[in-house]
């Protein structure tokens, strides 16, 4: 195995449907602009409440990807 370096970022996705959809929104958005994604880990889940009802599900994910020196 060759030596490698990975960078880790956290992003938050939101969805009116579910935490799973919120995680997918976050990952799909990150995947559109980064290469060599390796791991996505759910860090936190919460809900936005409006008028006593759930307005949105939010999922924070930690994503790692291979770092390529410029």
C-alpha positions in Angstrom: 0.0 0.0 0.0 1.3 3.4 -0.9 1.4 6.3 1.6 -1.6 8.6 1.2 -3.1 11.6 2.9 -6.8 12.2 3.4 -8.7 15.4 4.1 -11.8 15.4 6.2 -14.7 17.9 6.0 -18.1 18.2 7.6 -21.2 19.3 5.7 -24.9 19.5 6.6 -27.7 18.4 4.3 -31.3 19.1 4.8 -34.5 17.4 3.6 -38.2 17.8 4.2 -38.5 14.0 4.0 -35.9 12.2 6.2 -32.5 12.1 7.8 -31.4 9.6 5.1 -32.4 12.0 2.3 -30.6 14.8 4.1 -27.4 12.7 4.2 -27.9 11.9 0.5 -28.3 15.6 -0.4 -25.1 16.4 1.5 -23.1 13.6 -0.1 -24.4 14.2 -3.6 -23.5 17.9 -3.4 -20.0 17.1 -2.1 -19.4 14.4 -4.7 -20.2 16.9 -7.5 -17.1 18.9 -6.6 -14.6 16.5 -5.0 -12.8 13.5 -6.2 -11.7 10.3 -4.5 -14.3 10.3 -1.8 -13.6 7.5 0.7 -15.8 7.5 3.8 -18.9 9.3 4.9 -19.9 9.1 8.5 -23.1 10.5 10.1 -22.0 12.8 12.9 -25.2 14.4 14.0 -28.9 14.5 13.2 -31.4 17.2 14.2 -34.7 18.7 13.0 -35.8 22.2 12.3 -39.1 22.9 14.0 -41.6 25.5 12.8 -45.1 26.0 14.4 -44.6 22.9 16.5 -44.0 20.7 13.5 -41.0 19.3 11.7 -40.0 21.6 8.9 -36.8 19.9 7.9 -34.5 17.0 8.8 -30.8 17.8 9.0 -27.9 15.4 8.9 -24.3 16.4 9.5 -21.8 14.1 7.8 -18.0 13.9 7.9 -16.6 13.0 4.5 -13.0 12.0 3.8 -11.3 12.2 0.4 -7.8 11.6 -0.9 -5.7 14.8 -0.8 -3.8 15.5 -4.1 -1.0 18.0 -3.8 -1.3 20.7 -6.5 
